[in-house]
């Protein structure tokens, strides 16, 4: 299978990152896995590279991701929680992106948030098709072709520390139509809850 997706992930807890990497490395469609890391350098095994950043959602980080993207599509995950990829989820996203008339804009899948034994659909904003991935504060995941990603990053003239990801999505919406995929293609899994941590401390 052709390697179609470069994956950019934030540095996370050891167990969360380990499980996310295991899921992605089992996908034949994945080209590279790059870790976004700030602060003191930490060695990460089983990845294709580390991108040194200032903050996760800064404008500079978004520009670095766009510059480093090489594969036909780029996956950018912005949460430190374990990301559980669904069966053939990346193939589904690339298929939709390739078959859609615009072919290049963000594909934003529906995700589930998992805590303990329960699961619920993550809140979604009801918006117009063009901006469905740009104004929701719950967006944590973007999937885009590199050309519009690089174009959008080139249009970013501000230097935000916490709003760079939002600005990138806004610029992408001005370059291409954004597509929302109304399917559960991946899950955010919380491995440790505050309640569990408290119980560990008191026992």
C-alpha positions in Angstrom: 0.0 0.0 0.0 1.2 3.5 -0.8 2.4 5.6 2.1 -0.1 8.4 2.2 -0.1 10.1 5.6 2.5 12.0 7.7 1.3 12.1 11.3 2.2 14.9 13.7 1.6 14.2 17.4 2.2 16.2 20.6 4.6 14.8 23.2 2.3 13.1 25.8 2.5 10.8 28.8 4.5 7.6 28.3 1.5 5.3 28.2 -0.7 7.6 26.1 2.1 8.1 23.6 3.0 4.4 23.5 -0.6 3.4 22.7 -1.1 6.1 20.1 2.2 5.1 18.4 1.3 1.4 18.4 -2.0 2.2 16.7 -0.4 4.3 14.0 2.6 2.1 13.3 0.1 -0.7 12.6 -1.3 1.3 9.7 0.3 0.5 6.3 -0.9 3.9 5.0 1.2 5.9 7.4 4.4 7.4 5.9 6.0 9.1 8.9 5.3 9.8 12.6 6.7 13.1 13.9 6.6 14.2 17.5 6.0 17.8 18.4 8.2 18.5 21.5 8.9 21.6 23.5 11.2 22.2 26.5 14.0 19.9 27.3 14.6 17.3 24.5 13.3 13.8 25.4 14.3 10.7 23.3 11.3 9.0 21.7 11.7 5.6 20.3 9.7 4.3 17.3 9.2 7.6 15.6 10.6 9.1 12.4 11.6 12.4 13.8 11.1 15.1 16.5 10.1 18.6 15.7 11.2 21.2 18.3 8.5 23.7 19.0 7.8 26.6 21.4 4.2 25.8 22.2 1.8 23.2 20.7 -0.7 25.6 19.2 1.5 28.5 18.3 1.7 30.1 14.8 5.4 29.1 14.6 4.5 25.4 15.3 1.8 25.4 12.5 4.4 26.8 10.1 6.9 24.2 11.0 4.4 21.4 10.6 3.4 22.7 7.2 7.0 23.0 6.1 7.8 19.5 7.3 4.8 17.8 5.6 5.8 15.6 2.7 3.2 12.9 2.2 0.1 13.3 0.1 -1.9 14.0 3.4 -1.1 15.3 6.8 -2.6 14.3 10.1 -2.2 16.8 12.9 -3.4 15.7 16.3 -3.5 18.3 19.1 -4.4 16.3 22.2 -2.1 14.5 24.7 -4.8 11.8 25.2 -4.4 8.4 23.7 -5.8 8.5 20.1 -7.4 5.2 19.2 -7.6 4.9 15.4 -10.6 3.1 14.0 -10.4 0.2 11.5 -9.4 1.6 8.1 -10.1 5.1 9.4 -7.1 6.7 7.6 -8.0 4.9 4.4 -11.6 6.3 4.8 -10.3 9.9 5.3 -7.9 9.7 2.3 -10.6 8.2 0.2 -13.1 11.0 1.0 -10.4 13.7 0.5 -9.5 12.2 -2.9 -13.1 11.8 -4.1 -14.4 15.1 -2.9 -14.5 17.9 -5.5 -12.1 20.2 -3.6 -9.8 17.2 -2.9 -7.5 19.2 -0.6 -9.3 20.8 2.4 -9.4 19.5 5.9 -11.4 16.3 6.6 -12.6 16.5 10.1 -14.0 13.1 11.4 -16.4 12.7 14.2 -14.7 11.3 17.3 -15.7 9.7 20.5 -14.4 10.6 23.9 -13.8 7.5 26.1 -13.6 7.6 29.9 -13.5 4.4 32.0 -16.2 2.1 30.5 -18.4 4.7 28.9 -18.3 6.4 25.5 -20.0 9.5 24.1 -19.8 11.4 20.9 -17.8 14.5 21.2 -19.8 17.8 21.0 -19.9 19.2 17.5 -20.7 22.6 16.3 -23.6 23.0 13.8 -22.1 25.2 11.2 -22.0 25.8 7.5 -20.0 23.4 5.4 -17.2 25.8 4.5 -16.3 26.6 8.1 -17.3 23.4 10.0 -13.8 22.8 11.1 -12.7 26.3 11.8 -15.0 27.8 14.6 -15.6 24.9 16.9 -13.5 25.0 20.1 -13.6 21.2 20.3 -11.5 20.6 17.1 -8.5 18.6 18.0 -7.6 16.8 14.8 -7.0 18.0 11.3 -6.4 16.0 8.1 -5.2 17.9 5.0 -3.2 17.7 1.8 0.2 19.5 2.1 -0.3 22.0 -0.7 -3.2 23.9 0.9 -1.6 23.4 4.3 1.6 25.1 3.1 -0.5 27.8 1.4 -2.5 28.5 4.5 0.6 28.6 6.7 2.1 31.1 4.2 -0.9 33.4 4.8 -0.4 33.4 8.6 1.1 36.8 9.4 0.4 36.9 13.1 2.4 35.3 15.8 0.1 33.7 18.3 1.2 31.5 21.1 -2.1 29.7 21.8 -4.2 30.5 18.7 -2.0 29.4 15.9 -4.0 26.2 15.3 -7.2 28.2 15.1 -5.5 30.7 12.7 -4.3 27.9 10.5 -7.8 26.4 10.2 -9.2 29.9 9.4 -6.6 30.4 6.6 -7.4 26.8 5.3 -11.1 27.7 5.1 -10.2 30.6 2.9 -8.1 28.4 0.6 -10.2 25.3 0.4 -13.6 23.9 1.3 -13.5 22.1 4.6 -15.2 18.7 4.9 -16.8 17.3 8.0 -16.9 13.5 8.1 -19.9 12.4 10.2 -18.5 9.1 11.1 -16.8 7.8 14.3 -13.3 7.2 12.9 -11.2 7.6 16.0 -11.5 8.0 19.8 -9.9 10.1 22.4 -9.2 7.8 25.4 -8.6 9.1 28.9 -6.4 6.5 30.5 -6.3 8.2 33.9 -9.0 10.3 35.4 -8.7 12.8 38.3 -11.0 10.5 40.4 -8.8 7.6 39.8 -5.7 9.6 40.7 -7.3 10.7 44.0 -8.2 7.1 44.9 -4.6 6.0 44.3 -3.3 8.7 46.6 -5.7 7.8 49.4 -5.1 4.1 49.4 
